[in-house]
Amino acid sequence: MAFTEIEYGVTDRIATVTLKRPERLNAFTFTMRGELIEAFDLADADDDVRAVVVTGAGRAFCAGADLGGGGGTFGHRQEGETVDGAPRDGGGTVALRIARSFKPVIGAVNGPAVGVGVTMTLPMDVRLASESARFGFVFARRGIVTEAASSWFLPRIVGIAQAMEWAATGRVFPASEALEGRLVSRVYPQEELLPAAYALAREIADNTSGVSVAAVRRLLWSGLSASSPWEAHAADSRLMSELGGAPDAREGVTAFLEKRQADFPMKVSQDLPPGVPSWPDDPYGV
């Protein structure tokens, strides 16, 4: 696939998405938006892909929206795309596509991640950071608001008090503070970041059922909006019934008893049971 502002590749069942505008610190554009959505479409359609790692080229992860358009940067919106009558936020289209991924997504934040550069990571399942990473929810300092559905994601990840502190001040903070605030799971020296991300992806790819992981991902994320544990219990029960007698469950148990590596036969593209939640639901039909 010929991309111009990202790079996409698959090696050993792990897809790597690299933001690739290093001369602009990988600043976000509408072109990058479309390419990121397409990359996640490719990953979901490829049964050989078991996990996705997202990182940045050069010394930044993503410095936020490209401000080359000057003061009118945020007044421009792509024609024809609306939600509830308003032009759609470009970062939100990426965040919601990542949220819908059937494959687990690992963010390897190798440098500054500011504005949409950090909000696009929130629907990723795990965020790892290098010691040189910096984060900033800088929107109030630009006269705009948190975007990319981050008003939903961020408080659920770090809690409302921490989310409000970072969003209200708009300050840029180091990886150590991101770790303390639980925005990232672990911090590594720069040279160890990608190996750590790939080791985590490899553990998923080598040891788990792709269908199980896709179902678990949807259960956990959709469960954040459940009104009670009973909703989770009902969803769990449906999927345990649908998958408990399926080929992957038989293989998982047999491999355990035979003390060998499991070779799961089911495919995400073909074998997802109907009980897997459709998440996030789109009430606007966009």
N, C-alpha and C positions, 0 to 999 in steps of 0.2 A: 504494500500500500504506500503510495507516494504522499507523505506528509511534508509540510514545509515548516511548521513551528513546533512540532513534537517529533519524537522518534518512538517507534513501536517495534518490539521484537519479542520472540518467544524462544526460550532455551530451557531444555529439561523441564518442560511443563510449567514454567514460570514466565508470565508476560511482564515485560518492563516497559513502562511509559515514562519517557523522559521529556520534560519541558525543555524546548531547545531554541531559545533566543538569548544566548549567553551575553551577547553584546548589549542587550537591554535588560539584563538580570532576569530573563525569562518573563518579562512583563506580559500580562494577560491581554489578549485581543479577541475580537469576534472570530478570527480565523482559528486561533488556538481553541476557543470554545468548541467550534464545530469539530475540530480534529480530536479533541478529548472525548467528546460524545461518540464519535466514530470508533475510536480505539476501544472504548468499553463495549460497544456493540460487537466488535471483532472478538474480544476476549470471551464474552458470553456465548458467542456462537461456536467457539472452538472448544471441543471436548478435551483437547489435549492441554488446555490451560487450566491449571488448578488453583493458581493464586496470581495476583497482580501486584507488582511493586511500582510505585510512582516516585520519581525523583526529579532533580533539576540538573541541567548541564552547567558547568562552570562553577562559579562561587556562590550562586544563589539558588534557592528553590523557586521562588516566584516573588518579585518585588511588588506585586499588586497590579492593578489596571495600568496599562500603558497611558501615561499622561501626556503623550506627544501632541494631543489635540488641544492642549491648553485648558483654559477655564471652562470651556464648553464640553469637556470630555464626558461628564456624566449626564449631560443633557441629550446626548445622542442615544437613540435606541433603534435596534434593528426593525425595519418595517415589517408589518404583517404578523408579528408574534405578540400576542397579548394574553394576559391572564386576569380574569375578573374585570376586563375592560382597560387594564393598564398594560403598557409595553413590558414584556417580560425582562426580568433581570438576568443578564447573561451568565453571571456566576451561579445563579440558582438553577439554570438549566443543566450545568455541569454537576452541581452538587446532587441534584435529584437523580441524574443518570447514574452517578456513583452509588447513590443509596439503593438503586434498583439492581445493582450488580448481583449475580448469582455466585460470583467468585470472591473470596475474601481479598480485601484490598489493604496493602501495607504502605503507608507513607514513609519514605526515607527522606527526611527534611535535612538537606545538606548545607543550607545557608539561610539567608533572610527569607522569611515567609510573612508577607505583610498584606493587609487588605484581603482581596480575593485569594492571594497566595496562601493565607492560612485558613480562610473559611472553606475553601474547596477541600481541605484535608479533613474537615469535621465528619463527613459521612464515611470516611475510610475507617476500617475496623481497628487498626493499630497504627499509631504514629510513633516513629523512632526519630531521634534528632542527633545531629552532630553537635559537638561542643561549640562550634562556630555559628550555629543556627540562632536566629533572632526572630521574634514573633511580634506582630502588632495588629490589633483590631483598631485601625487608625481612622475609621470612618467619621467620627465626630470632629476630628481635626481637619477633615476635608469638606465638612458641611453636608454630609449625607448620612445614611443609616447603615447598620449592619445588614448584609445581603447574603445571597447564597443559602437562604433558609437558616442562617446561623442563629437567629433568635430562637429557633426550635432546637437546633443541635447543641449549641454551646452550653446553655444551662444544664442540659441533660448530661453532658460530659464532665463539666467542672463544678456544677452548682451555680445557683443564681447569684450569690454574693461575689464569687470570683469572676463570673461572666460580666456582671455589671461593672466591677472595678476596671477590668481590662477595656471594656467597650466605652465606658464613660470618660476615662482618662485618655484613651487612644494612644497610650505610650507604647514604645517598643521595649520588649523585655527579653532577657537571655534565656537560653535553653534550661539553665538551672531552675529558673522560676517557672518555666513551662512544666518541668518535671514535678516540682513541688505542688503546682496547681493541678496536676493530673491531666494536663493537655497532651503530654507525651508520656509514653510508657517507660522509655529508657533513653539515656544519652550516651553517646560513644565518641571517642576520638574520630576525627574526620575519616581516617583511613579504615576504620573498623565499621563504619555505618552501613555501607552497602553489603559487605559480607554478613553482617548481623541480620539485615532485612532478608537476604536470600536464604540464610539458615532457617529463619522462621518460616518463610515460604516453602522451603524444602521439607520441613517437618510436616507441613500440611499435605504437600503433594505426595510424599512417600508413604504416609500412614493412614490416610483417611479416605472415606467415600465422598466423592464429589457431590453426589446427590444429598448425602447427609449434611455436609457442610453448607450447601445452598439452603437447605431447609432450616438448619439451625440459625444461619445468618438472618433469614426472614423472621423466624420466631423471636429472636432476641431483639431485633430492631423494632418490629411491630409491637412487641410486648411493652416497649417504653410508653405507649399510648393506651395500654389496656386499662380499663376502669377497675379491675380487680383481678386477683389470682385465678378466679374462675374462668376468665377469658383465656388465660394461658393454659389452664388445665384442659379446657375444651380443645384448643388448638393442638396441644401436646397429644391428647388422646386420639384425635383424628390421624395425626401423622404416625404415631406409634402403631395404630391399626393398619395404616396403609403400607408402612415400610417394614413392619415387624416380620412379615412373611415373604418379603421381597428378596431378590437374589443377593443384593449387597449385604443384608443382614445375615443370610445363610452363610455367605462367604466370610464375613467378619467373625462369626462364631466358630466356623470350621477352622479358619486360619489360626485363631487363638488356641483352640484345642490341639491342633497339629503343630503348634509352636513354629509357625512360618509367617512370612510376610503375606498380608492379604492382597489379592488381586481383584479389586471390585469391578464387576462387569457393567454396572448401570451407568448411563450417560445423562448428564444434566440436560442436554438438548432434547432428549427423547423420553426420559423416565421420571421426570418430576411428578410426584403424585398430586392430585387435585387439592389436597389439604394444605399445600404450601401457601402461606398467606400472600396475597397480592399487595405489595407494599413498596413505596408509599402510594396509597390510593390517590387518584387524580379526580377531585370533585369538579374540576373546571373543564375537563374534556380537551386539554391542550396536548 
